[in-house]
Structure formats: C-alpha cells, structure tokens
Amino acid sequence: MVALTIVAFALTAVASSMSQMIDAANAMRDRTYASWIAQNKLAEMRLEGTMPEVRTTSGELEYARTNWAWSAVVSETGIENFRRIDVSITHVDSDYVIRTVTGFIGEPVRPGLANEAWRPTQAPGGPTS
C-alpha cells in the first residue's frame, strides 16, 4: 500500500512536469511565430516604397493554422523622413501581446542611389586612374 502511494505521487509529479514542459513549448512556438509575423509585416511596409503616415493600422491573418491579429503603430522619431514602427502580435480575440517587434523606415530613394557613394568620381579634366 505504501509503495502504491509513492508511485501515485511520483506519477502525479511526472505528469505535472510534462504539462509544464508542453505549455513552455507551446509558448515558445507562439513567440517564434509572432516574431516571424511581425518581421514579415515590417518587410511588407518597407517594400511598399512609400513613407508611412503616422497612424495605427491593424488586421488579421492565418499563419500555421492559427488566427493572429497584428497592430502596427507608426510614430515620429524626431529625425526628418524617418519613422518608427512597432508591430504587436496577439491571438485573435485576445488582448495578451505575444510579441512586439520594432523597426524603422526612412524615406525611400531611387534604387542604386546608395551605391553611388562608392563609385569613383571623375576629375574635371577627364577620367580618374
């Protein structure tokens, strides 16, 4: 009878430990997915090729067979033509923010403009050697 009681307590402890590990794995999975979703939203905003307005936008999407909600807050940085964007991710119908990713967007320039700083310049009398 004593041995049976000891085994019952041990199995209860093992089951509780397994439950905690499963919960931790699920939370880690959700944080990883939420980070990916937020980074994707920042990339989409950068690829639009326009300077975002200072405002808050939100939406929903399905990712990894789960419904997610996102909210993007665009704010001033104090630097001209430079915006801060905070993208927060939650589960749909939940107020708990799983992950917030912050990024920055500057005013778009024509493609290749940044590379011109690395090209040699020509002297007034002709090409440089």
MMTF fields as JSON, N, C-alpha, C and O atoms, coordinates in Angstrom:
{
  "mmtfVersion": "1.0.0",
  "mmtfProducer": "UNKNOWN",
  "numBonds": 515,
  "numAtoms": 516,
  "numGroups": 129,
  "numChains": 1,
  "numModels": 1,
  "chainsPerModel": [1],
  "groupsPerChain": [129],
  "chainIdList": ["A"],
  "bondAtomList": [4, 2, 8, 6, 12, 10, 16, 14, 20, 18, 24, 22, 28, 26, 32, 30, 36, 34, 40, 38, 44, 42, 48, 46, 52, 50, 56, 54, 60, 58, 64, 62, 68, 66, 72, 70, 76, 74, 80, 78, 84, 82, 88, 86, 92, 90, 96, 94, 100, 98, 104, 102, 108, 106, 112, 110, 116, 114, 120, 118, 124, 122, 128, 126, 132, 130, 136, 134, 140, 138, 144, 142, 148, 146, 152, 150, 156, 154, 160, 158, 164, 162, 168, 166, 172, 170, 176, 174, 180, 178, 184, 182, 188, 186, 192, 190, 196, 194, 200, 198, 204, 202, 208, 206, 212, 210, 216, 214, 220, 218, 224, 222, 228, 226, 232, 230, 236, 234, 240, 238, 244, 242, 248, 246, 252, 250, 256, 254, 260, 258, 264, 262, 268, 266, 272, 270, 276, 274, 280, 278, 284, 282, 288, 286, 292, 290, 296, 294, 300, 298, 304, 302, 308, 306, 312, 310, 316, 314, 320, 318, 324, 322, 328, 326, 332, 330, 336, 334, 340, 338, 344, 342, 348, 346, 352, 350, 356, 354, 360, 358, 364, 362, 368, 366, 372, 370, 376, 374, 380, 378, 384, 382, 388, 386, 392, 390, 396, 394, 400, 398, 404, 402, 408, 406, 412, 410, 416, 414, 420, 418, 424, 422, 428, 426, 432, 430, 436, 434, 440, 438, 444, 442, 448, 446, 452, 450, 456, 454, 460, 458, 464, 462, 468, 466, 472, 470, 476, 474, 480, 478, 484, 482, 488, 486, 492, 490, 496, 494, 500, 498, 504, 502, 508, 506, 512, 510],
  "bondOrderList": [1, 1, 1, 1, 1, 1, 1, 1, 1, 1, 1, 1, 1, 1, 1, 1, 1, 1, 1, 1, 1, 1, 1, 1, 1, 1, 1, 1, 1, 1, 1, 1, 1, 1, 1, 1, 1, 1, 1, 1, 1, 1, 1, 1, 1, 1, 1, 1, 1, 1, 1, 1, 1, 1, 1, 1, 1, 1, 1, 1, 1, 1, 1, 1, 1, 1, 1, 1, 1, 1, 1, 1, 1, 1, 1, 1, 1, 1, 1, 1, 1, 1, 1, 1, 1, 1, 1, 1, 1, 1, 1, 1, 1, 1, 1, 1, 1, 1, 1, 1, 1, 1, 1, 1, 1, 1, 1, 1, 1, 1, 1, 1, 1, 1, 1, 1, 1, 1, 1, 1, 1, 1, 1, 1, 1, 1, 1, 1],
  "groupList": [{"groupName": "MET", "atomNameList": ["N", "CA", "C", "O"], "elementList": ["N", "C", "C", "O"], "formalChargeList": [0, 0, 0, 0], "bondAtomList": [1, 0, 2, 1, 3, 2], "bondOrderList": [1, 1, 2], "singleLetterCode": "M", "chemCompType": "L-PEPTIDE LINKING"}, {"groupName": "VAL", "atomNameList": ["N", "CA", "C", "O"], "elementList": ["N", "C", "C", "O"], "formalChargeList": [0, 0, 0, 0], "bondAtomList": [1, 0, 2, 1, 3, 2], "bondOrderList": [1, 1, 2], "singleLetterCode": "V", "chemCompType": "L-PEPTIDE LINKING"}, {"groupName": "ALA", "atomNameList": ["N", "CA", "C", "O"], "elementList": ["N", "C", "C", "O"], "formalChargeList": [0, 0, 0, 0], "bondAtomList": [1, 0, 2, 1, 3, 2], "bondOrderList": [1, 1, 2], "singleLetterCode": "A", "chemCompType": "L-PEPTIDE LINKING"}, {"groupName": "LEU", "atomNameList": ["N", "CA", "C", "O"], "elementList": ["N", "C", "C", "O"], "formalChargeList": [0, 0, 0, 0], "bondAtomList": [1, 0, 2, 1, 3, 2], "bondOrderList": [1, 1, 2], "singleLetterCode": "L", "chemCompType": "L-PEPTIDE LINKING"}, {"groupName": "THR", "atomNameList": ["N", "CA", "C", "O"], "elementList": ["N", "C", "C", "O"], "formalChargeList": [0, 0, 0, 0], "bondAtomList": [1, 0, 2, 1, 3, 2], "bondOrderList": [1, 1, 2], "singleLetterCode": "T", "chemCompType": "L-PEPTIDE LINKING"}, {"groupName": "ILE", "atomNameList": ["N", "CA", "C", "O"], "elementList": ["N", "C", "C", "O"], "formalChargeList": [0, 0, 0, 0], "bondAtomList": [1, 0, 2, 1, 3, 2], "bondOrderList": [1, 1, 2], "singleLetterCode": "I", "chemCompType": "L-PEPTIDE LINKING"}, {"groupName": "PHE", "atomNameList": ["N", "CA", "C", "O"], "elementList": ["N", "C", "C", "O"], "formalChargeList": [0, 0, 0, 0], "bondAtomList": [1, 0, 2, 1, 3, 2], "bondOrderList": [1, 1, 2], "singleLetterCode": "F", "chemCompType": "L-PEPTIDE LINKING"}, {"groupName": "SER", "atomNameList": ["N", "CA", "C", "O"], "elementList": ["N", "C", "C", "O"], "formalChargeList": [0, 0, 0, 0], "bondAtomList": [1, 0, 2, 1, 3, 2], "bondOrderList": [1, 1, 2], "singleLetterCode": "S", "chemCompType": "L-PEPTIDE LINKING"}, {"groupName": "GLN", "atomNameList": ["N", "CA", "C", "O"], "elementList": ["N", "C", "C", "O"], "formalChargeList": [0, 0, 0, 0], "bondAtomList": [1, 0, 2, 1, 3, 2], "bondOrderList": [1, 1, 2], "singleLetterCode": "Q", "chemCompType": "L-PEPTIDE LINKING"}, {"groupName": "ASP", "atomNameList": ["N", "CA", "C", "O"], "elementList": ["N", "C", "C", "O"], "formalChargeList": [0, 0, 0, 0], "bondAtomList": [1, 0, 2, 1, 3, 2], "bondOrderList": [1, 1, 2], "singleLetterCode": "D", "chemCompType": "L-PEPTIDE LINKING"}, {"groupName": "ASN", "atomNameList": ["N", "CA", "C", "O"], "elementList": ["N", "C", "C", "O"], "formalChargeList": [0, 0, 0, 0], "bondAtomList": [1, 0, 2, 1, 3, 2], "bondOrderList": [1, 1, 2], "singleLetterCode": "N", "chemCompType": "L-PEPTIDE LINKING"}, {"groupName": "ARG", "atomNameList": ["N", "CA", "C", "O"], "elementList": ["N", "C", "C", "O"], "formalChargeList": [0, 0, 0, 0], "bondAtomList": [1, 0, 2, 1, 3, 2], "bondOrderList": [1, 1, 2], "singleLetterCode": "R", "chemCompType": "L-PEPTIDE LINKING"}, {"groupName": "TYR", "atomNameList": ["N", "CA", "C", "O"], "elementList": ["N", "C", "C", "O"], "formalChargeList": [0, 0, 0, 0], "bondAtomList": [1, 0, 2, 1, 3, 2], "bondOrderList": [1, 1, 2], "singleLetterCode": "Y", "chemCompType": "L-PEPTIDE LINKING"}, {"groupName": "TRP", "atomNameList": ["N", "CA", "C", "O"], "elementList": ["N", "C", "C", "O"], "formalChargeList": [0, 0, 0, 0], "bondAtomList": [1, 0, 2, 1, 3, 2], "bondOrderList": [1, 1, 2], "singleLetterCode": "W", "chemCompType": "L-PEPTIDE LINKING"}, {"groupName": "LYS", "atomNameList": ["N", "CA", "C", "O"], "elementList": ["N", "C", "C", "O"], "formalChargeList": [0, 0, 0, 0], "bondAtomList": [1, 0, 2, 1, 3, 2], "bondOrderList": [1, 1, 2], "singleLetterCode": "K", "chemCompType": "L-PEPTIDE LINKING"}, {"groupName": "GLU", "atomNameList": ["N", "CA", "C", "O"], "elementList": ["N", "C", "C", "O"], "formalChargeList": [0, 0, 0, 0], "bondAtomList": [1, 0, 2, 1, 3, 2], "bondOrderList": [1, 1, 2], "singleLetterCode": "E", "chemCompType": "L-PEPTIDE LINKING"}, {"groupName": "GLY", "atomNameList": ["N", "CA", "C", "O"], "elementList": ["N", "C", "C", "O"], "formalChargeList": [0, 0, 0, 0], "bondAtomList": [1, 0, 2, 1, 3, 2], "bondOrderList": [1, 1, 2], "singleLetterCode": "G", "chemCompType": "PEPTIDE LINKING"}, {"groupName": "PRO", "atomNameList": ["N", "CA", "C", "O"], "elementList": ["N", "C", "C", "O"], "formalChargeList": [0, 0, 0, 0], "bondAtomList": [1, 0, 2, 1, 3, 2], "bondOrderList": [1, 1, 2], "singleLetterCode": "P", "chemCompType": "L-PEPTIDE LINKING"}, {"groupName": "HIS", "atomNameList": ["N", "CA", "C", "O"], "elementList": ["N", "C", "C", "O"], "formalChargeList": [0, 0, 0, 0], "bondAtomList": [1, 0, 2, 1, 3, 2], "bondOrderList": [1, 1, 2], "singleLetterCode": "H", "chemCompType": "L-PEPTIDE LINKING"}],
  "groupTypeList": [0, 1, 2, 3, 4, 5, 1, 2, 6, 2, 3, 4, 2, 1, 2, 7, 7, 0, 7, 8, 0, 5, 9, 2, 2, 10, 2, 0, 11, 9, 11, 4, 12, 2, 7, 13, 5, 2, 8, 10, 14, 3, 2, 15, 0, 11, 3, 15, 16, 4, 0, 17, 15, 1, 11, 4, 4, 7, 16, 15, 3, 15, 12, 2, 11, 4, 10, 13, 2, 13, 7, 2, 1, 1, 7, 15, 4, 16, 5, 15, 10, 6, 11, 11, 5, 9, 1, 7, 5, 4, 18, 1, 9, 7, 9, 12, 1, 5, 11, 4, 1, 4, 16, 6, 5, 16, 15, 17, 1, 11, 17, 16, 3, 2, 10, 15, 2, 13, 11, 17, 4, 8, 2, 17, 16, 16, 17, 4, 7],
  "groupIdList": [1, 2, 3, 4, 5, 6, 7, 8, 9, 10, 11, 12, 13, 14, 15, 16, 17, 18, 19, 20, 21, 22, 23, 24, 25, 26, 27, 28, 29, 30, 31, 32, 33, 34, 35, 36, 37, 38, 39, 40, 41, 42, 43, 44, 45, 46, 47, 48, 49, 50, 51, 52, 53, 54, 55, 56, 57, 58, 59, 60, 61, 62, 63, 64, 65, 66, 67, 68, 69, 70, 71, 72, 73, 74, 75, 76, 77, 78, 79, 80, 81, 82, 83, 84, 85, 86, 87, 88, 89, 90, 91, 92, 93, 94, 95, 96, 97, 98, 99, 100, 101, 102, 103, 104, 105, 106, 107, 108, 109, 110, 111, 112, 113, 114, 115, 116, 117, 118, 119, 120, 121, 122, 123, 124, 125, 126, 127, 128, 129],
  "secStructList": [7, 2, 2, 2, 2, 2, 2, 2, 2, 2, 2, 2, 2, 2, 2, 2, 2, 2, 2, 2, 2, 2, 2, 2, 2, 2, 2, 2, 2, 2, 2, 2, 2, 2, 2, 2, 2, 2, 2, 2, 2, 2, 2, 2, 2, 2, 2, 6, 7, 1, 7, 7, 7, 1, 1, 3, 3, 3, 3, 3, 3, 3, 3, 6, 6, 3, 3, 3, 3, 3, 3, 3, 3, 3, 3, 3, 7, 1, 1, 6, 6, 3, 3, 3, 3, 3, 3, 3, 3, 3, 3, 6, 6, 7, 7, 7, 7, 7, 3, 3, 3, 3, 3, 3, 3, 3, 7, 7, 7, 7, 6, 6, 6, 4, 4, 4, 4, 4, 1, 7, 7, 7, 5, 6, 6, 5, 7, 7, 7],
  "xCoordList": [0.815, 0.0, 0.864, 0.557, 1.938, 2.846, 3.522, 3.657, 3.94, 4.59, 3.634, 4.037, 2.386, 1.39, 1.188, 1.017, 1.208, 1.089, 2.292, 2.138, 3.486, 4.71, 4.666, 5.008, 4.253, 4.142, 3.102, 3.318, 1.992, 0.942, 1.476, 1.212, 2.219, 2.803, 3.836, 3.888, 4.647, 5.679, 5.041, 5.483, 4.011, 3.338, 2.657, 2.633, 2.11, 1.497, 2.548, 2.303, 3.707, 4.796, 5.29, 5.553, 5.419, 5.871, 4.839, 5.204, 3.562, 2.517, 2.495, 2.315, 2.674, 2.712, 3.914, 3.797, 5.048, 6.255, 6.088, 6.488, 5.506, 5.267, 4.311, 4.504, 3.292, 2.335, 3.02, 2.755, 3.89, 4.628, 5.551, 5.672, 6.197, 7.086, 6.302, 6.766, 5.126, 4.288, 3.824, 3.837, 3.412, 2.992, 4.143, 3.938, 5.345, 6.506, 6.833, 7.175, 6.731, 6.997, 5.964, 6.318, 4.708, 3.659, 3.874, 3.694, 4.256, 4.509, 5.706, 5.676, 6.748, 7.921, 7.56, 8.023, 6.735, 6.281, 5.495, 5.713, 4.579, 3.776, 4.648, 4.42, 5.639, 6.527, 7.346, 7.58, 7.781, 8.542, 7.674, 8.091, 6.472, 5.566, 5.207, 5.172, 4.941, 4.586, 5.739, 5.513, 6.955, 8.121, 8.227, 8.496, 8.022, 8.084, 7.001, 7.256, 5.796, 4.688, 4.994, 4.775, 5.497, 5.812, 6.932, 6.861, 7.954, 9.045, 8.55, 8.989, 7.648, 7.067, 6.266, 6.335, 5.516, 4.727, 5.646, 5.356, 6.741, 7.716, 8.309, 8.461, 8.643, 9.202, 8.192, 8.557, 6.929, 5.887, 5.803, 5.681, 5.867, 5.765, 6.974, 6.834, 8.146, 9.339, 9.27, 9.699, 8.729, 8.664, 7.601, 7.603, 6.696, 5.694, 6.356, 5.791, 7.545, 8.278, 7.721, 8.0, 6.933, 6.395, 6.686, 6.893, 6.696, 6.885, 5.568, 4.571, 5.533, 4.26, 3.797, 4.604, 2.486, 1.896, 1.937, 1.945, 1.963, 1.907, 0.483, -0.429, 0.294, -1.041, -0.92, 0.174, -2.063, -2.127, -2.977, -4.082, -2.462, -3.223, -3.251, -2.412, -4.218, -4.325, -4.997, -5.602, -4.879, -5.509, -5.396, -4.88, -5.886, -5.837, -5.299, -5.417, -4.702, -4.218, -4.155, -4.189, -4.063, -3.896, -2.469, -1.976, -1.802, -0.426, -0.254, -0.597, 0.264, 0.492, -0.804, -0.827, -1.875, -3.195, -3.714, -4.474, -3.291, -3.739, -4.111, -3.459, -5.146, -5.56, -4.848, -4.888, -4.195, -3.409, -3.959, -4.559, -3.757, -4.089, -2.802, -1.957, -2.669, -1.488, -1.921, -3.003, -1.057, -1.283, 0.056, 1.053, 0.068, 1.288, 1.097, 0.186, 1.954, 1.902, 3.096, 4.247, 2.805, 3.852, 3.944, 2.937, 5.151, 5.331, 6.552, 7.422, 6.589, 7.716, 8.934, 8.812, 10.113, 11.354, 12.1, 13.044, 11.688, 12.435, 13.475, 14.131, 13.62, 14.529, 13.659, 12.753, 13.935, 13.128, 13.156, 14.209, 11.988, 11.83, 12.303, 12.88, 12.058, 12.456, 11.373, 11.075, 10.781, 9.667, 10.018, 10.823, 9.39, 9.486, 8.187, 7.103, 8.303, 7.116, 7.189, 8.162, 6.148, 6.025, 4.904, 3.745, 5.246, 4.258, 4.03, 4.955, 2.783, 2.413, 1.544, 0.688, 1.771, 1.055, 0.323, 0.888, -0.946, -1.758, -2.509, -2.539, -3.108, -4.075, -5.374, -5.667, -6.148, -7.444, -8.288, -8.254, -9.037, -9.896, -9.098, -9.597, -7.862, -7.056, -6.412, -6.067, -6.246, -5.585, -4.116, -3.372, -3.704, -2.323, -1.389, -1.513, -0.458, 0.506, 1.606, 2.327, 1.724, 2.715, 4.101, 5.085, 4.171, 5.476, 5.267, 4.295, 6.193, 6.239, 7.618, 8.633, 7.648, 8.901, 8.937, 7.952, 10.063, 10.238, 11.177, 12.219, 10.794, 11.634, 11.576, 10.795, 12.403, 12.476, 12.424, 12.935, 11.794, 11.698, 12.076, 11.573, 12.97, 13.333, 12.65, 12.055, 12.747, 12.137, 12.807, 14.035, 12.021, 12.609, 13.399, 13.043, 14.458, 15.253, 15.261, 14.884, 15.684, 15.679, 16.69, 17.746, 16.381, 17.279, 18.667, 18.801, 19.684, 21.064, 21.699, 22.904, 20.918, 21.465, 22.54, 23.547, 22.354, 23.335, 24.669, 25.718, 24.647, 25.887, 26.733, 27.935, 26.131, 26.884, 27.978, 28.968, 27.825, 28.855, 30.136, 31.205, 30.056, 31.221, 31.875, 32.949, 31.249, 31.833, 32.865, 32.674, 33.971, 34.963, 34.401, 33.644, 34.764, 34.297, 35.307, 36.487, 34.841, 35.737, 36.257, 35.53, 37.524, 38.14, 37.648, 37.23, 37.681, 37.187, 37.905, 37.315, 39.137, 39.877, 39.673, 40.156, 39.016, 38.833, 38.691, 38.542, 38.738, 38.545, 39.695, 40.839, 39.352, 40.371, 41.043, 40.446, 42.29, 43.012, 42.873, 43.424],
  "yCoordList": [-1.194, 0.0, 1.266, 2.234, 1.249, 2.388, 2.581, 3.71, 1.497, 1.577, 2.152, 2.955, 1.75, 2.266, 3.782, 4.512, 4.239, 5.671, 6.43, 7.505, 5.88, 6.512, 6.598, 7.636, 5.532, 5.528, 6.543, 7.225, 6.656, 7.62, 9.053, 9.869, 9.363, 10.701, 10.962, 12.058, 9.967, 10.122, 10.356, 11.23, 9.589, 9.766, 11.131, 11.741, 11.608, 12.939, 14.015, 14.955, 13.871, 14.838, 14.795, 15.843, 13.607, 13.472, 14.085, 14.794, 13.818, 14.373, 15.901, 16.576, 16.441, 17.893, 18.493, 19.53, 17.854, 18.328, 18.284, 19.22, 17.214, 17.096, 18.185, 18.755, 18.471, 19.509, 20.868, 21.643, 21.164, 22.431, 22.518, 23.58, 21.418, 21.42, 21.634, 22.337, 21.036, 21.218, 22.668, 23.254, 23.247, 24.656, 25.571, 26.52, 25.296, 26.113, 25.977, 26.966, 24.78, 24.575, 25.303, 25.902, 25.259, 25.97, 27.481, 28.166, 28.0, 29.434, 29.843, 30.897, 29.027, 29.329, 29.304, 30.148, 28.336, 28.263, 29.517, 30.097, 29.934, 31.131, 32.38, 33.221, 32.519, 33.685, 33.683, 34.74, 32.509, 32.42, 32.814, 33.625, 32.253, 32.598, 34.082, 34.733, 34.613, 36.025, 36.913, 37.94, 36.529, 37.295, 37.264, 38.291, 36.117, 35.99, 36.836, 37.516, 36.789, 37.563, 39.062, 39.788, 39.515, 40.941, 41.362, 42.433, 40.535, 40.854, 40.872, 41.704, 39.968, 39.971, 41.258, 41.833, 41.704, 42.924, 44.135, 45.007, 44.198, 45.283, 45.242, 46.283, 44.052, 43.923, 44.37, 45.036, 44.011, 44.451, 45.971, 46.564, 46.598, 48.055, 48.717, 49.747, 48.134, 48.677, 48.501, 49.376, 47.37, 47.091, 47.912, 47.963, 48.554, 49.408, 50.574, 51.111, 50.974, 52.029, 53.417, 54.337, 53.582, 54.898, 55.173, 54.256, 56.444, 56.824, 56.631, 57.253, 55.785, 55.543, 56.769, 57.536, 56.929, 58.014, 57.658, 56.48, 58.67, 58.441, 58.045, 58.87, 56.782, 56.266, 54.843, 54.286, 54.264, 52.875, 52.089, 52.505, 50.955, 50.056, 48.681, 48.359, 47.887, 46.543, 45.615, 46.051, 44.349, 43.359, 41.973, 41.793, 41.007, 39.613, 38.772, 39.133, 37.635, 36.71, 35.309, 35.113, 34.353, 32.963, 32.559, 32.766, 31.985, 31.543, 30.288, 30.282, 29.247, 27.975, 27.446, 26.996, 27.515, 27.026, 27.685, 27.082, 28.93, 29.7, 31.097, 31.646, 31.675, 33.038, 34.025, 33.9, 35.007, 36.009, 37.391, 37.611, 38.315, 39.716, 40.519, 40.227, 41.536, 42.393, 43.848, 44.225, 44.647, 46.081, 46.771, 46.45, 47.727, 48.461, 49.925, 50.584, 50.43, 51.826, 52.545, 52.258, 53.488, 54.284, 55.595, 56.278, 55.953, 57.187, 57.963, 57.429, 59.228, 60.099, 59.687, 59.123, 59.978, 59.677, 60.929, 60.851, 62.081, 63.297, 63.56, 64.601, 62.61, 62.761, 62.892, 62.089, 63.889, 64.139, 62.93, 62.337, 62.575, 61.472, 60.132, 59.326, 59.894, 58.641, 58.268, 59.055, 57.1, 56.679, 55.424, 54.593, 55.322, 54.129, 53.353, 53.937, 52.038, 51.195, 50.09, 49.338, 50.002, 48.944, 48.015, 48.424, 46.778, 45.793, 44.814, 44.13, 44.755, 43.86, 42.738, 42.951, 41.536, 40.34, 39.71, 39.542, 39.365, 38.659, 37.533, 37.457, 36.67, 35.735, 36.508, 37.439, 36.132, 36.772, 36.566, 35.494, 37.583, 37.561, 37.478, 36.967, 37.978, 38.017, 39.386, 39.989, 39.879, 41.158, 40.977, 41.953, 39.743, 39.468, 39.592, 38.837, 40.539, 40.739, 39.695, 39.667, 38.841, 37.769, 38.307, 37.928, 39.194, 39.732, 41.093, 41.311, 42.017, 43.312, 43.461, 43.294, 43.776, 43.978, 45.429, 45.945, 46.077, 47.474, 47.569, 46.916, 48.391, 48.631, 50.091, 50.865, 50.458, 51.844, 51.876, 50.982, 52.926, 53.115, 54.556, 55.497, 54.705, 56.034, 56.314, 55.429, 57.565, 57.937, 57.151, 57.111, 56.531, 55.736, 56.619, 57.77, 56.058, 56.735, 55.855, 54.685, 56.409, 55.608, 54.478, 54.668, 53.306, 52.159, 52.466, 53.083, 52.038, 52.216, 53.498, 53.681, 54.409, 55.693, 55.513, 56.222, 54.597, 54.395, 53.903, 54.182, 53.178, 52.662, 53.752, 53.566, 54.879, 55.939, 56.509, 57.039, 56.414, 56.912, 56.098, 56.583, 54.885, 54.01, 54.037, 53.464, 54.686, 54.754, 55.866, 56.92, 55.644, 56.717, 57.879, 57.678, 59.066, 60.26, 60.651, 60.312, 61.356, 61.811, 63.208, 64.07, 63.396, 64.718, 65.632, 65.143, 66.943, 67.87, 67.702, 68.013, 67.231, 67.117, 65.779, 65.627, 64.838, 63.542, 62.435, 62.705, 61.186, 60.06, 59.924, 60.268, 59.405, 59.151, 57.815, 56.911, 57.702, 56.46, 55.53, 54.429],
  "zCoordList": [0.0, 0.0, 0.0, -0.696, 0.782, 0.845, -0.514, -0.986, -1.132, -2.449, -3.486, -4.328, -3.428, -4.358, -4.165, -5.141, -2.941, -2.651, -3.195, -3.776, -3.011, -3.516, -5.04, -5.606, -5.706, -7.167, -7.627, -8.629, -6.929, -7.297, -7.2, -8.083, -6.141, -6.009, -7.104, -7.663, -7.403, -8.435, -9.8, -10.547, -10.132, -11.418, -11.509, -12.578, -10.404, -10.382, -10.653, -11.41, -10.036, -10.242, -11.685, -12.275, -12.259, -13.648, -14.596, -15.533, -14.359, -15.213, -15.124, -16.138, -13.939, -13.772, -14.493, -15.145, -14.379, -15.06, -16.578, -17.271, -17.096, -18.538, -19.019, -20.094, -18.232, -18.593, -18.668, -19.588, -17.722, -17.734, -18.947, -19.557, -19.299, -20.465, -21.758, -22.656, -21.856, -23.046, -23.145, -24.227, -22.014, -22.01, -22.419, -23.176, -21.929, -22.28, -23.769, -24.418, -24.307, -25.734, -26.593, -27.608, -26.2, -26.942, -26.891, -27.897, -25.732, -25.603, -26.464, -27.099, -26.491, -27.306, -28.792, -29.56, -29.194, -30.584, -30.96, -32.024, -30.081, -30.353, -30.442, -31.311, -29.565, -29.62, -30.909, -31.495, -31.35, -32.594, -33.778, -34.605, -33.875, -34.972, -34.948, -35.992, -33.755, -33.637, -34.1, -34.74, -33.784, -34.242, -35.756, -36.378, -36.349, -37.812, -38.473, -39.467, -37.919, -38.489, -38.42, -39.389, -37.282, -37.124, -38.077, -38.681, -38.214, -39.138, -40.584, -41.379, -40.924, -42.27, -42.515, -43.601, -41.515, -41.665, -41.851, -42.671, -41.104, -41.292, -42.698, -43.337, -43.18, -44.534, -45.582, -46.55, -45.398, -46.341, -46.379, -47.451, -45.21, -45.158, -45.822, -46.481, -45.651, -46.307, -47.819, -48.571, -48.259, -49.694, -50.416, -51.646, -49.685, -50.327, -51.047, -52.0, -50.605, -51.27, -51.032, -51.8, -49.974, -49.63, -48.161, -47.367, -47.825, -46.429, -45.693, -46.06, -44.663, -43.974, -43.192, -42.668, -43.129, -42.355, -40.872, -40.512, -40.021, -38.579, -38.238, -38.298, -37.881, -37.565, -37.053, -36.972, -36.707, -36.254, -37.235, -37.58, -37.682, -38.542, -37.889, -37.048, -38.285, -37.715, -38.707, -39.687, -38.437, -39.297, -38.691, -37.588, -39.434, -39.006, -40.148, -41.319, -39.783, -40.79, -40.201, -38.986, -41.1, -40.668, -40.958, -42.067, -39.976, -40.121, -39.278, -38.096, -39.866, -39.168, -38.544, -37.399, -39.329, -38.925, -37.644, -36.886, -37.417, -36.253, -36.724, -37.613, -36.139, -36.479, -35.565, -34.341, -36.179, -35.467, -35.766, -36.817, -34.852, -35.061, -34.925, -34.079, -35.771, -35.709, -35.623, -36.073, -35.039, -34.931, -35.166, -34.519, -36.102, -36.417, -36.051, -36.554, -35.177, -34.754, -35.373, -35.043, -36.282, -36.926, -36.17, -35.981, -35.735, -34.961, -35.444, -36.131, -35.066, -35.4, -34.587, -33.499, -35.134, -34.411, -33.984, -33.197, -34.492, -34.239, -35.315, -35.317, -36.228, -37.364, -38.61, -38.832, -39.404, -40.592, -41.528, -41.762, -42.059, -43.015, -42.468, -43.199, -41.178, -40.537, -39.537, -38.639, -39.667, -38.825, -38.02, -38.439, -36.863, -36.022, -36.182, -36.213, -36.283, -36.414, -35.365, -35.307, -34.536, -33.536, -33.986, -34.058, -34.285, -34.716, -33.566, -33.128, -33.081, -31.978, -32.508, -33.366, -31.987, -32.441, -31.26, -30.179, -31.488, -30.498, -31.198, -32.427, -30.407, -30.961, -31.169, -30.419, -32.174, -32.39, -31.13, -30.525, -30.741, -29.546, -28.244, -27.241, -28.257, -27.043, -26.939, -27.955, -25.727, -25.5, -25.123, -25.031, -24.906, -24.496, -25.701, -26.665, -25.644, -26.723, -26.579, -25.582, -27.585, -27.556, -27.871, -27.236, -28.859, -29.272, -29.903, -30.626, -29.625, -30.287, -30.906, -30.23, -32.201, -32.921, -33.381, -33.91, -33.18, -33.568, -34.755, -34.796, -35.717, -36.886, -37.273, -36.718, -38.225, -38.679, -40.194, -40.87, -40.719, -42.162, -42.475, -41.861, -43.441, -43.913, -45.234, -45.847, -45.661, -46.928, -48.053, -48.129, -48.922, -49.995, -50.974, -51.226, -51.504, -52.531, -53.768, -53.706, -54.88, -56.09, -55.949, -55.347, -56.495, -56.382, -56.93, -57.986, -56.217, -56.644, -56.171, -56.343, -55.572, -55.147, -54.08, -54.102, -53.164, -52.101, -52.661, -52.08, -53.777, -54.356, -54.999, -55.186, -55.338, -55.995, -55.105, -55.611, -53.822, -52.911, -53.035, -52.664, -53.542, -53.631, -55.004, -55.19, -55.954, -57.293, -57.357, -56.752, -58.093, -58.214, -59.018, -59.967, -58.643, -59.368, -60.421, -60.328, -61.408, -62.475, -62.15, -61.655, -62.442, -62.261, -63.364, -64.414, -63.168, -64.208, -65.54, -66.575, -65.566, -66.81, -67.51, -68.632, -66.946, -67.591, -66.558, -65.366, -67.019, -66.094, -65.12, -65.416, -63.929, -62.932, -63.199, -63.782, -62.767, -62.99, -61.835, -61.859]
}
